Amino acid sequence: MTKYIFVTGGVLSSLGKGITAASIGTLLKHSGINVGMLKIDPYINVDPGTMSPLEHGEVFVTRDGAETDLDIGNYERFLDTSFLKTSNFTTGQVYLSVIERERSGGYLGQTIQVVPHIVGEIVNRIKKAGEGRDVLIVELGGTVGDIEGLPFMEAIRQMKHDEEVEGTFFAHVALIPFIKAAGELKSKPTQHSVQELRRIGITPHMIIARSENALPKTFKKKLAMSCDVSQDSVVEALDAATIYDVPMSFLRQNILNPIAKELGLGELNPDMEKWDDLVKKIVQPKNRIVLGFVGKYLQLKESYKSLTESLIHSGAHLDTRVDILWVDSEEIEEKGAEALLAECDSILVAGGFGNRGVEGKIQAINYARTNKIPYLGICLGMQLTLVEYARNVLGYEGANSTEFDENTPYPMIYLIDNFLDQSGSQQLRTHTSPMGGTLRLGEYPCETKEGSILRDAYNGEKIIFERHRHRYEANPTYRKALEDAGMIVTGESNGLIETVEVKDHPWFLGVQFHPEFTSRLQTPNPTILAFVKATLEHIS
């Protein structure tokens, strides 16, 4: 049977529950434990797929095509594991499944209530995520006391007494504020948060104390006593130079000891030597590059969380700090590409939806191409690469994507009505299709071209697998004209154009897929790694 570690949060949000859960999972995995991860989101959206990145940060895509919370990305990056759609669910999914079952007569005329039906559905989903695992780590989104989180709290409370559950451990992440005027750390917010947990019926076994200041021994003792945990179960979670140092910080505090004792896991000795070496290269690298990151959601950097983390991963393996120069594509439209990108060693144009800032991205692509600067375009960045080339090399005035101009005379990017989804089923997409569920999502194969920088990046692999999240595709009608003019298609997926390169350029690659979704600290994505390596070679 599976054992469960539940990670809750108190006082306020954004304390780092996801990094905490991922760090514990990393230590357990490196101890030889078969670990699963689950993120529960209390919002009523079915998934974050239709949310603005400015609303909830990045939408992460799993291998099997689920649009999930960005914490699933953290789990994959830390544990070097691909998780599936069962690793994330929302209030919306829970209520939708219960209502659909009720409508079809599945409850045999019962009155449907939060207890037992909604809570029962939550418990079943948690157990499903834990199947085949020694330990499942469950992160509950939101903050203790939130009204929308109460059914989930009741579910994990009930699991303490479930005969199908071998053991439970509750870790509570809470804020320890420092009052500057008084010169004191304050434990009262955490105490009140724990009291709220107890009122629900949950007594935490561990307090993860989120603080900007180290906790004195006397303070830890006071916190342990007031929260009714042992002193070795008060773990500091201080600001770190990199999130990848958090597992090492936890390990130095022997975080696994109380967990192993409560869950009967025996003596745990994680092998973190290689991990620690990579962390040191992140903190004190030998080399440095400046990368121009051209995007349109720069108000919230977590909109590009996987991408920025993938650059850190590659930098660690190349002993290089990747300093990001954030460039708003709308600002390029006002000031020009050279004014904003002249100091950059390479240029990356990220994905996105909608026409805001598109012309600025096209200017950035033109600047990288004509000035022989290493360039990587991802998803929309790849699509606009074709548009830029059509306008400025082929002379196709008015060339565009039909996403931005339905009446363009040269639809370089268009919406195909029919395509095969990941399972091989035929899907129908039109301009009026609902946004949710009409994207090409998840992992697809890509056939690489011999002699291409793409195949070289993947060490000669003929078939690679990468994840997608987009609606529009490159129009094959213009393939011959593009290739005759020097832009080569170097990757294809079931007849769809996946990647393009430009002849007589040191390193220029546009990819329809999202390479950042498969990048991990221990195994960086080959596309991103090759891009950073090319940048180093360009400036050497």
C-alpha positions as a Python dict, from the first residue, in 0.01 Angstrom:
ca = {
    (1, 'M'): (0, 0, 0),
    (2, 'T'): (99, 361, -56),
    (3, 'K'): (211, 603, 213),
    (4, 'Y'): (117, 969, 183),
    (5, 'I'): (290, 1297, 265),
    (6, 'F'): (51, 1595, 261),
    (7, 'V'): (200, 1945, 221),
    (8, 'T'): (-27, 2231, 327),
    (9, 'G'): (33, 2604, 349),
    (10, 'G'): (-57, 2864, 606),
    (11, 'V'): (-64, 3241, 669),
    (12, 'L'): (-39, 3341, 302),
    (13, 'S'): (22, 3202, -46),
    (14, 'S'): (341, 3187, -256),
    (15, 'L'): (553, 3050, 28),
    (16, 'G'): (699, 2773, -184),
    (17, 'K'): (486, 2466, -112),
    (18, 'G'): (566, 2333, -458),
    (19, 'I'): (943, 2365, -411),
    (20, 'T'): (908, 2214, -63),
    (21, 'A'): (713, 1915, -197),
    (22, 'A'): (954, 1871, -490),
    (23, 'S'): (1258, 1893, -260),
    (24, 'I'): (1124, 1627, -25),
    (25, 'G'): (1042, 1412, -326),
    (26, 'T'): (1393, 1457, -465),
    (27, 'L'): (1555, 1344, -141),
    (28, 'L'): (1327, 1042, -118),
    (29, 'K'): (1390, 945, -481),
    (30, 'H'): (1767, 969, -432),
    (31, 'S'): (1718, 739, -133),
    (32, 'G'): (1573, 469, -357),
    (33, 'I'): (1207, 534, -278),
    (34, 'N'): (947, 511, -558),
    (35, 'V'): (791, 858, -528),
    (36, 'G'): (478, 1000, -690),
    (37, 'M'): (367, 1364, -687),
    (38, 'L'): (21, 1524, -689),
    (39, 'K'): (-89, 1889, -695),
    (40, 'I'): (-448, 1972, -599),
    (41, 'D'): (-577, 2312, -715),
    (42, 'P'): (-886, 2453, -543),
    (43, 'Y'): (-996, 2680, -830),
    (44, 'I'): (-1315, 2591, -1020),
    (45, 'N'): (-1156, 2604, -1365),
    (46, 'V'): (-1139, 2255, -1512),
    (47, 'D'): (-771, 2323, -1585),
    (48, 'P'): (-552, 2633, -1625),
    (49, 'G'): (-547, 2599, -2004),
    (50, 'T'): (-771, 2898, -2076),
    (51, 'M'): (-623, 3120, -1803),
    (52, 'S'): (-402, 3414, -1892),
    (53, 'P'): (-40, 3356, -1792),
    (54, 'L'): (-70, 3683, -1599),
    (55, 'E'): (-351, 3526, -1394),
    (56, 'H'): (-190, 3203, -1281),
    (57, 'G'): (158, 3184, -1427),
    (58, 'E'): (272, 2929, -1681),
    (59, 'V'): (54, 2644, -1800),
    (60, 'F'): (261, 2326, -1790),
    (61, 'V'): (190, 2040, -2031),
    (62, 'T'): (243, 1677, -1936),
    (63, 'R'): (357, 1401, -2169),
    (64, 'D'): (0, 1272, -2205),
    (65, 'G'): (-133, 1615, -2299),
    (66, 'A'): (-280, 1754, -1976),
    (67, 'E'): (-264, 2129, -1917),
    (68, 'T'): (-164, 2157, -1553),
    (69, 'D'): (-43, 2386, -1279),
    (70, 'L'): (319, 2502, -1309),
    (71, 'D'): (412, 2305, -995),
    (72, 'I'): (396, 1985, -1201),
    (73, 'G'): (685, 2136, -1394),
    (74, 'N'): (875, 2181, -1069),
    (75, 'Y'): (812, 1818, -981),
    (76, 'E'): (946, 1698, -1317),
    (77, 'R'): (1249, 1929, -1306),
    (78, 'F'): (1345, 1818, -955),
    (79, 'L'): (1266, 1447, -974),
    (80, 'D'): (1380, 1400, -1337),
    (81, 'T'): (1054, 1214, -1401),
    (82, 'S'): (762, 1256, -1640),
    (83, 'F'): (431, 1276, -1455),
    (84, 'L'): (88, 1228, -1612),
    (85, 'K'): (-251, 1400, -1596),
    (86, 'T'): (-333, 1207, -1278),
    (87, 'S'): (-72, 1422, -1099),
    (88, 'N'): (-295, 1730, -1100),
    (89, 'F'): (-665, 1791, -1050),
    (90, 'T'): (-889, 2085, -968),
    (91, 'T'): (-1215, 2160, -791),
    (92, 'G'): (-1368, 2203, -1135),
    (93, 'Q'): (-1270, 1851, -1240),
    (94, 'V'): (-1402, 1701, -916),
    (95, 'Y'): (-1743, 1867, -935),
    (96, 'L'): (-1769, 1804, -1310),
    (97, 'S'): (-1712, 1430, -1266),
    (98, 'V'): (-1958, 1405, -976),
    (99, 'I'): (-2228, 1599, -1162),
    (100, 'E'): (-2179, 1393, -1479),
    (101, 'R'): (-2212, 1074, -1278),
    (102, 'E'): (-2526, 1205, -1107),
    (103, 'R'): (-2680, 1301, -1443),
    (104, 'S'): (-2621, 951, -1575),
    (105, 'G'): (-2782, 789, -1271),
    (106, 'G'): (-2459, 669, -1116),
    (107, 'Y'): (-2565, 751, -760),
    (108, 'L'): (-2900, 565, -781),
    (109, 'G'): (-3111, 862, -675),
    (110, 'Q'): (-2906, 972, -374),
    (111, 'T'): (-2892, 1334, -262),
    (112, 'I'): (-2548, 1452, -376),
    (113, 'Q'): (-2353, 1631, -101),
    (114, 'V'): (-2003, 1757, -32),
    (115, 'V'): (-1971, 1477, 223),
    (116, 'P'): (-1953, 1199, 122),
    (117, 'H'): (-1969, 1241, -255),
    (118, 'I'): (-1734, 1533, -333),
    (119, 'V'): (-1489, 1431, -61),
    (120, 'G'): (-1510, 1069, -176),
    (121, 'E'): (-1423, 1170, -532),
    (122, 'I'): (-1120, 1363, -401),
    (123, 'V'): (-1000, 1065, -198),
    (124, 'N'): (-1040, 834, -499),
    (125, 'R'): (-835, 1068, -717),
    (126, 'I'): (-559, 1090, -456),
    (127, 'K'): (-546, 711, -430),
    (128, 'K'): (-536, 677, -810),
    (129, 'A'): (-236, 910, -824),
    (130, 'G'): (-66, 698, -559),
    (131, 'E'): (-111, 363, -732),
    (132, 'G'): (216, 175, -771),
    (133, 'R'): (411, 421, -556),
    (134, 'D'): (586, 368, -223),
    (135, 'V'): (514, 729, -126),
    (136, 'L'): (284, 990, -281),
    (137, 'I'): (354, 1354, -196),
    (138, 'V'): (35, 1561, -217),
    (139, 'E'): (54, 1941, -233),
    (140, 'L'): (-270, 2123, -149),
    (141, 'G'): (-296, 2456, -328),
    (142, 'G'): (-414, 2765, -147),
    (143, 'T'): (-393, 2849, 222),
    (144, 'V'): (-543, 2679, 526),
    (145, 'G'): (-873, 2852, 603),
    (146, 'D'): (-966, 2923, 239),
    (147, 'I'): (-1330, 2826, 189),
    (148, 'E'): (-1260, 2652, -142),
    (149, 'G'): (-999, 2429, 20),
    (150, 'L'): (-1220, 2281, 292),
    (151, 'P'): (-1336, 1970, 99),
    (152, 'F'): (-973, 1882, 29),
    (153, 'M'): (-878, 1927, 394),
    (154, 'E'): (-1164, 1698, 493),
    (155, 'A'): (-1047, 1441, 238),
    (156, 'I'): (-693, 1422, 371),
    (157, 'R'): (-825, 1418, 729),
    (158, 'Q'): (-1034, 1113, 646),
    (159, 'M'): (-736, 942, 483),
    (160, 'K'): (-567, 922, 824),
    (161, 'H'): (-824, 653, 911),
    (162, 'D'): (-848, 482, 571),
    (163, 'E'): (-770, 110, 584),
    (164, 'E'): (-630, 128, 229),
    (165, 'V'): (-371, 386, 338),
    (166, 'E'): (-54, 253, 501),
    (167, 'G'): (55, 580, 661),
    (168, 'T'): (14, 958, 649),
    (169, 'F'): (249, 1247, 726),
    (170, 'F'): (145, 1613, 738),
    (171, 'A'): (398, 1889, 666),
    (172, 'H'): (279, 2248, 708),
    (173, 'V'): (458, 2537, 534),
    (174, 'A'): (400, 2864, 717),
    (175, 'L'): (548, 3214, 730),
    (176, 'I'): (770, 3333, 1013),
    (177, 'P'): (773, 3713, 968),
    (178, 'F'): (1050, 3938, 1096),
    (179, 'I'): (925, 4264, 1244),
    (180, 'K'): (1206, 4505, 1168),
    (181, 'A'): (1097, 4779, 1409),
    (182, 'A'): (1086, 4531, 1697),
    (183, 'G'): (1385, 4331, 1577),
    (184, 'E'): (1194, 4007, 1637),
    (185, 'L'): (1082, 3695, 1457),
    (186, 'K'): (716, 3621, 1521),
    (187, 'S'): (567, 3272, 1558),
    (188, 'K'): (207, 3376, 1620),
    (189, 'P'): (90, 3361, 1254),
    (190, 'T'): (218, 3002, 1229),
    (191, 'Q'): (58, 2911, 1563),
    (192, 'H'): (-279, 3042, 1444),
    (193, 'S'): (-241, 2857, 1114),
    (194, 'V'): (-172, 2529, 1298),
    (195, 'Q'): (-472, 2595, 1523),
    (196, 'E'): (-688, 2624, 1212),
    (197, 'L'): (-553, 2290, 1089),
    (198, 'R'): (-632, 2130, 1424),
    (199, 'R'): (-985, 2271, 1414),
    (200, 'I'): (-1029, 2085, 1086),
    (201, 'G'): (-892, 1770, 1249),
    (202, 'I'): (-536, 1767, 1118),
    (203, 'T'): (-231, 1785, 1343),
    (204, 'P'): (89, 1851, 1145),
    (205, 'H'): (393, 1634, 1207),
    (206, 'M'): (635, 1894, 1071),
    (207, 'I'): (657, 2272, 1038),
    (208, 'I'): (844, 2408, 736),
    (209, 'A'): (927, 2757, 861),
    (210, 'R'): (949, 2998, 568),
    (211, 'S'): (1165, 3288, 676),
    (212, 'E'): (1412, 3544, 547),
    (213, 'N'): (1611, 3510, 870),
    (214, 'A'): (1768, 3207, 1034),
    (215, 'L'): (1575, 3077, 1334),
    (216, 'P'): (1762, 3070, 1668),
    (217, 'K'): (1750, 2742, 1862),
    (218, 'T'): (1538, 2901, 2133),
    (219, 'F'): (1286, 3018, 1873),
    (220, 'K'): (1271, 2672, 1713),
    (221, 'K'): (1210, 2519, 2055),
    (222, 'K'): (928, 2765, 2121),
    (223, 'L'): (775, 2701, 1779),
    (224, 'A'): (796, 2324, 1822),
    (225, 'M'): (631, 2342, 2166),
    (226, 'S'): (351, 2575, 2056),
    (227, 'C'): (277, 2370, 1741),
    (228, 'D'): (309, 2034, 1918),
    (229, 'V'): (586, 1890, 1703),
    (230, 'S'): (929, 1759, 1797),
    (231, 'Q'): (1216, 2007, 1773),
    (232, 'D'): (1381, 1816, 1487),
    (233, 'S'): (1055, 1856, 1294),
    (234, 'V'): (1093, 2233, 1267),
    (235, 'V'): (1275, 2285, 938),
    (236, 'E'): (1398, 2622, 811),
    (237, 'A'): (1310, 2720, 455),
    (238, 'L'): (1526, 3027, 400),
    (239, 'D'): (1574, 3229, 83),
    (240, 'A'): (1823, 3040, -137),
    (241, 'A'): (2060, 3146, -413),
    (242, 'T'): (1879, 2892, -633),
    (243, 'I'): (1571, 2679, -575),
    (244, 'Y'): (1785, 2372, -649),
    (245, 'D'): (1974, 2428, -325),
    (246, 'V'): (1658, 2374, -119),
    (247, 'P'): (1691, 1991, -115),
    (248, 'M'): (2050, 2030, 7),
    (249, 'S'): (1938, 2273, 277),
    (250, 'F'): (1669, 2028, 389),
    (251, 'L'): (1918, 1743, 385),
    (252, 'R'): (2158, 1938, 608),
    (253, 'Q'): (1870, 1972, 855),
    (254, 'N'): (1799, 1595, 847),
    (255, 'I'): (1444, 1647, 721),
    (256, 'L'): (1412, 1280, 626),
    (257, 'N'): (1458, 1151, 981),
    (258, 'P'): (1114, 1241, 1122),
    (259, 'I'): (947, 1148, 790),
    (260, 'A'): (1115, 806, 782),
    (261, 'K'): (1034, 745, 1148),
    (262, 'E'): (664, 831, 1114),
    (263, 'L'): (615, 637, 788),
    (264, 'G'): (843, 343, 872),
    (265, 'L'): (1075, 397, 576),
    (266, 'G'): (1390, 281, 755),
    (267, 'E'): (1724, 460, 735),
    (268, 'L'): (1743, 692, 435),
    (269, 'N'): (2074, 809, 286),
    (270, 'P'): (2016, 999, -38),
    (271, 'D'): (2305, 1020, -286),
    (272, 'M'): (2308, 1391, -373),
    (273, 'E'): (2671, 1431, -484),
    (274, 'K'): (2598, 1499, -853),
    (275, 'W'): (2306, 1725, -763),
    (276, 'D'): (2525, 1926, -527),
    (277, 'D'): (2791, 1966, -797),
    (278, 'L'): (2534, 2112, -1038),
    (279, 'V'): (2405, 2350, -771),
    (280, 'K'): (2757, 2481, -713),
    (281, 'K'): (2792, 2551, -1087),
    (282, 'I'): (2465, 2746, -1080),
    (283, 'V'): (2582, 2958, -788),
    (284, 'Q'): (2943, 3011, -899),
    (285, 'P'): (2983, 2942, -1273),
    (286, 'K'): (3300, 3003, -1473),
    (287, 'N'): (3135, 3152, -1784),
    (288, 'R'): (2864, 3408, -1855),
    (289, 'I'): (2636, 3491, -2148),
    (290, 'V'): (2365, 3753, -2198),
    (291, 'L'): (2051, 3620, -2361),
    (292, 'G'): (1786, 3851, -2504),
    (293, 'F'): (1451, 3704, -2401),
    (294, 'V'): (1178, 3854, -2620),
    (295, 'G'): (829, 3800, -2475),
    (296, 'K'): (494, 3962, -2406),
    (297, 'Y'): (403, 3844, -2054),
    (298, 'L'): (696, 4006, -1876),
    (299, 'Q'): (485, 4151, -1593),
    (300, 'L'): (486, 3802, -1442),
    (301, 'K'): (812, 3617, -1503),
    (302, 'E'): (652, 3287, -1394),
    (303, 'S'): (465, 3297, -1726),
    (304, 'Y'): (790, 3157, -1867),
    (305, 'K'): (889, 2945, -1567),
    (306, 'S'): (985, 2626, -1753),
    (307, 'L'): (1184, 2821, -2010),
    (308, 'T'): (1387, 3023, -1762),
    (309, 'E'): (1454, 2709, -1558),
    (310, 'S'): (1566, 2521, -1870),
    (311, 'L'): (1829, 2790, -1930),
    (312, 'I'): (1954, 2740, -1574),
    (313, 'H'): (1977, 2364, -1631),
    (314, 'S'): (2183, 2403, -1948),
    (315, 'G'): (2396, 2670, -1788),
    (316, 'A'): (2478, 2436, -1499),
    (317, 'H'): (2594, 2162, -1736),
    (318, 'L'): (2807, 2412, -1928),
    (319, 'D'): (2934, 2588, -1613),
    (320, 'T'): (2774, 2908, -1740),
    (321, 'R'): (2554, 3177, -1595),
    (322, 'V'): (2276, 3266, -1839),
    (323, 'D'): (2187, 3626, -1763),
    (324, 'I'): (1848, 3707, -1911),
    (325, 'L'): (1784, 4049, -2058),
    (326, 'W'): (1406, 4075, -2059),
    (327, 'V'): (1279, 4257, -2368),
    (328, 'D'): (913, 4344, -2415),
    (329, 'S'): (818, 4283, -2776),
    (330, 'E'): (582, 4584, -2771),
    (331, 'E'): (875, 4804, -2670),
    (332, 'I'): (1070, 4677, -2973),
    (333, 'E'): (786, 4806, -3191),
    (334, 'E'): (844, 5153, -3044),
    (335, 'K'): (1226, 5167, -3020),
    (336, 'G'): (1350, 4911, -3271),
    (337, 'A'): (1535, 4583, -3220),
    (338, 'E'): (1890, 4715, -3225),
    (339, 'A'): (1824, 4964, -2945),
    (340, 'L'): (1712, 4686, -2713),
    (341, 'L'): (1909, 4381, -2831),
    (342, 'A'): (2253, 4517, -2923),
    (343, 'E'): (2413, 4391, -2599),
    (344, 'C'): (2278, 4037, -2633),
    (345, 'D'): (2495, 3735, -2716),
    (346, 'S'): (2191, 3542, -2843),
    (347, 'I'): (1818, 3595, -2888),
    (348, 'L'): (1523, 3381, -2788),
    (349, 'V'): (1166, 3455, -2900),
    (350, 'A'): (917, 3279, -2678),
    (351, 'G'): (567, 3149, -2743),
    (352, 'G'): (236, 3319, -2673),
    (353, 'F'): (-119, 3375, -2794),
    (354, 'G'): (-283, 3681, -2952),
    (355, 'N'): (-147, 3957, -3175),
    (356, 'R'): (-14, 4193, -2908),
    (357, 'G'): (359, 4245, -2956),
    (358, 'V'): (382, 4022, -3264),
    (359, 'E'): (545, 4283, -3490),
    (360, 'G'): (811, 4342, -3226),
    (361, 'K'): (892, 3973, -3221),
    (362, 'I'): (924, 3973, -3599),
    (363, 'Q'): (1170, 4265, -3577),
    (364, 'A'): (1375, 4071, -3319),
    (365, 'I'): (1387, 3767, -3548),
    (366, 'N'): (1501, 3981, -3839),
    (367, 'Y'): (1773, 4135, -3623),
    (368, 'A'): (1905, 3793, -3515),
    (369, 'R'): (1896, 3653, -3869),
    (370, 'T'): (2061, 3944, -4048),
    (371, 'N'): (2326, 4001, -3780),
    (372, 'K'): (2419, 3629, -3754),
    (373, 'I'): (2330, 3613, -3383),
    (374, 'P'): (2241, 3269, -3240),
    (375, 'Y'): (1863, 3244, -3239),
    (376, 'L'): (1599, 3013, -3097),
    (377, 'G'): (1229, 3059, -3171),
    (378, 'I'): (981, 2851, -2973),
    (379, 'C'): (620, 2782, -3083),
    (380, 'L'): (493, 3128, -3185),
    (381, 'G'): (860, 3224, -3211),
    (382, 'M'): (903, 2954, -3474),
    (383, 'Q'): (585, 3052, -3658),
    (384, 'L'): (690, 3416, -3677),
    (385, 'T'): (1028, 3301, -3809),
    (386, 'L'): (845, 3183, -4122),
    (387, 'V'): (649, 3508, -4143),
    (388, 'E'): (967, 3718, -4113),
    (389, 'Y'): (1144, 3514, -4380),
    (390, 'A'): (847, 3533, -4615),
    (391, 'R'): (825, 3911, -4584),
    (392, 'N'): (1194, 4000, -4595),
    (393, 'V'): (1351, 3726, -4810),
    (394, 'L'): (1070, 3600, -5034),
    (395, 'G'): (920, 3948, -5066),
    (396, 'Y'): (571, 3831, -4968),
    (397, 'E'): (423, 4164, -4859),
    (398, 'G'): (149, 4114, -4604),
    (399, 'A'): (258, 3760, -4513),
    (400, 'N'): (121, 3664, -4173),
    (401, 'S'): (-47, 3401, -3961),
    (402, 'T'): (-423, 3366, -3997),
    (403, 'E'): (-432, 3393, -3617),
    (404, 'F'): (-352, 3763, -3661),
    (405, 'D'): (-487, 3834, -4009),
    (406, 'E'): (-757, 3605, -4150),
    (407, 'N'): (-732, 3780, -4488),
    (408, 'T'): (-353, 3771, -4530),
    (409, 'P'): (-253, 3708, -4895),
    (410, 'Y'): (24, 3476, -4774),
    (411, 'P'): (-99, 3260, -4483),
    (412, 'M'): (238, 3122, -4372),
    (413, 'I'): (71, 2991, -4055),
    (414, 'Y'): (-283, 2860, -4063),
    (415, 'L'): (-539, 2663, -3865),
    (416, 'I'): (-578, 2312, -4001),
    (417, 'D'): (-933, 2183, -3970),
    (418, 'N'): (-839, 1822, -3908),
    (419, 'F'): (-541, 1659, -3739),
    (420, 'L'): (-456, 1343, -3549),
    (421, 'D'): (-427, 1395, -3177),
    (422, 'Q'): (-185, 1217, -2948),
    (423, 'S'): (-403, 906, -2925),
    (424, 'G'): (-442, 885, -3303),
    (425, 'S'): (-801, 1014, -3303),
    (426, 'Q'): (-908, 1279, -3552),
    (427, 'Q'): (-977, 1625, -3408),
    (428, 'L'): (-1165, 1914, -3568),
    (429, 'R'): (-1049, 2275, -3515),
    (430, 'T'): (-1197, 2592, -3659),
    (431, 'H'): (-1172, 2963, -3578),
    (432, 'T'): (-1491, 2931, -3373),
    (433, 'S'): (-1388, 2622, -3175),
    (434, 'P'): (-1383, 2666, -2798),
    (435, 'M'): (-1039, 2755, -2664),
    (436, 'G'): (-1031, 2476, -2407),
    (437, 'G'): (-933, 2137, -2550),
    (438, 'T'): (-864, 2250, -2909),
    (439, 'L'): (-487, 2269, -2886),
    (440, 'R'): (-234, 2015, -3007),
    (441, 'L'): (-116, 1901, -2667),
    (442, 'G'): (135, 1658, -2525),
    (443, 'E'): (419, 1453, -2663),
    (444, 'Y'): (455, 1390, -3038),
    (445, 'P'): (735, 1232, -3242),
    (446, 'C'): (954, 1448, -3464),
    (447, 'E'): (1164, 1311, -3749),
    (448, 'T'): (1493, 1501, -3772),
    (449, 'K'): (1682, 1580, -4094),
    (450, 'E'): (2030, 1444, -4149),
    (451, 'G'): (2298, 1711, -4121),
    (452, 'S'): (2075, 1955, -3932),
    (453, 'I'): (2169, 2135, -3613),
    (454, 'L'): (1851, 1978, -3468),
    (455, 'R'): (1974, 1622, -3523),
    (456, 'D'): (2319, 1722, -3402),
    (457, 'A'): (2167, 1864, -3081),
    (458, 'Y'): (2002, 1527, -3014),
    (459, 'N'): (2324, 1333, -3072),
    (460, 'G'): (2216, 1195, -3409),
    (461, 'E'): (1870, 1071, -3305),
    (462, 'K'): (1645, 1025, -3610),
    (463, 'I'): (1322, 1039, -3406),
    (464, 'I'): (1284, 1264, -3103),
    (465, 'F'): (985, 1323, -2877),
    (466, 'E'): (884, 1667, -2753),
    (467, 'R'): (572, 1830, -2609),
    (468, 'H'): (334, 2073, -2778),
    (469, 'R'): (82, 2341, -2689),
    (470, 'H'): (-50, 2531, -2989),
    (471, 'R'): (-346, 2564, -3229),
    (472, 'Y'): (-189, 2692, -3552),
    (473, 'E'): (52, 2511, -3786),
    (474, 'A'): (309, 2602, -4054),
    (475, 'N'): (152, 2605, -4399),
    (476, 'P'): (323, 2341, -4622),
    (477, 'T'): (209, 2528, -4933),
    (478, 'Y'): (509, 2758, -4899),
    (479, 'R'): (766, 2494, -4808),
    (480, 'K'): (935, 2476, -5150),
    (481, 'A'): (959, 2854, -5183),
    (482, 'L'): (1113, 2880, -4835),
    (483, 'E'): (1363, 2601, -4895),
    (484, 'D'): (1463, 2737, -5236),
    (485, 'A'): (1540, 3067, -5058),
    (486, 'G'): (1753, 2909, -4784),
    (487, 'M'): (1513, 2820, -4502),
    (488, 'I'): (1517, 2442, -4450),
    (489, 'V'): (1257, 2225, -4280),
    (490, 'T'): (1463, 2001, -4050),
    (491, 'G'): (1193, 1838, -3840),
    (492, 'E'): (852, 1689, -3923),
    (493, 'S'): (576, 1529, -3716),
    (494, 'N'): (320, 1319, -3901),
    (495, 'G'): (356, 1546, -4205),
    (496, 'L'): (346, 1869, -4004),
    (497, 'I'): (640, 2112, -4013),
    (498, 'E'): (808, 2103, -3672),
    (499, 'T'): (1141, 2283, -3708),
    (500, 'V'): (1314, 2519, -3949),
    (501, 'E'): (1674, 2636, -3989),
    (502, 'V'): (1847, 2896, -4203),
    (503, 'K'): (2148, 2825, -4425),
    (504, 'D'): (2465, 3031, -4385),
    (505, 'H'): (2387, 3125, -4026),
    (506, 'P'): (2598, 3014, -3727),
    (507, 'W'): (2296, 2883, -3530),
    (508, 'F'): (1934, 2962, -3619),
    (509, 'L'): (1653, 2728, -3514),
    (510, 'G'): (1276, 2758, -3488),
    (511, 'V'): (1086, 2477, -3315),
    (512, 'Q'): (709, 2429, -3302),
    (513, 'F'): (736, 2218, -2986),
    (514, 'H'): (815, 2344, -2635),
    (515, 'P'): (1159, 2201, -2546),
    (516, 'E'): (1148, 2361, -2203),
    (517, 'F'): (878, 2118, -2085),
    (518, 'T'): (1123, 1826, -2089),
    (519, 'S'): (1424, 2000, -1937),
    (520, 'R'): (1541, 1893, -1589),
    (521, 'L'): (1836, 1993, -1375),
    (522, 'Q'): (2002, 1654, -1419),
    (523, 'T'): (1906, 1608, -1787),
    (524, 'P'): (1877, 1942, -1971),
    (525, 'N'): (1677, 1952, -2293),
    (526, 'P'): (1906, 1902, -2597),
    (527, 'T'): (1760, 2197, -2792),
    (528, 'I'): (1816, 2443, -2507),
    (529, 'L'): (2157, 2295, -2427),
    (530, 'A'): (2269, 2328, -2790),
    (531, 'F'): (2144, 2689, -2799),
    (532, 'V'): (2340, 2791, -2489),
    (533, 'K'): (2647, 2604, -2617),
    (534, 'A'): (2620, 2782, -2953),
    (535, 'T'): (2602, 3115, -2772),
    (536, 'L'): (2922, 3035, -2580),
    (537, 'E'): (3098, 2943, -2904),
    (538, 'H'): (2970, 3261, -3069),
    (539, 'I'): (3131, 3488, -2811),
    (540, 'S'): (3453, 3290, -2764),
}
